[in-house]
């Protein structure tokens, strides 16, 4: 194992941070225009493997560097990115990316994920083609009522996928869901009061849809966050769960939280006895 360390982290662990920042910026930029952000995948990965403080630093640095590269918005939400990394770090320390979860919890997370995904897909398929239309998206309640069979089918698929395929990912998905709720709550005041609900992302259209229903700017921004943020962070956490599951155990041993939640393995001293 490489013994070149800084603050208890080896060179492999330290190399993950700039890679994660690049992942955040590139994927976040590609997701511009979508009703999700996908700019926290790298932050969640660092938090999951290196711990809460490295996750916080990665989140903040990602947004600062992204702004230095020409996007003026992310720096205002650097504190949100930091909190996301902090929560992911505590989740990783608790072993939520490694510890097997009850199959019923994974099924529940899978069902919620597919239900939310269906809402987003149908919203865009049924959006008003007129770019000046207000609101641009249909009412979510009407959307569900008019496509109830589709929602039932996709939710059942999600339940089955969670139970039979991602049967150990329930804790990671739940942590992502809760992280999204926290992110929505703490980001809404900044988005509402400083930006007036318009941050240049695809979620602006959702804010407009809620405002068209008669809600105030803060209520609309918070409602948008509670719709898109939990789905966004659940997606990020599930992707990180898949990444961690695919990594060999020998590589995971190089990270502080790499084997958190897994069964203890015999040490070399024990084997040599």
ABEGO torsion letter per residue (X at the ends): XBABBBGGBBAAAAAAAAAAAAAAAAAAAAABGBABAGAAAAAAAAAAAAEAAAAAAAAAAAAAAAAAAGBAAAAAAAAAAAAAAAAAAAAAAAGAAABBBBAAAAAAAAAAAAAAAAAAAAAAAABBABAABOBABBBAAAAAAAAAAAAAAAAAAAAAAAAAAAAAAAAAAAAAAAAAAAAAAAAAAAAAAAAGGBAGBAAAAAAAAAAAAGBBAAAAAAAAAAAAAAAAAAAAAAAAAAAAAABBAAAAAABAAAABGBBBBBBAAAAAX
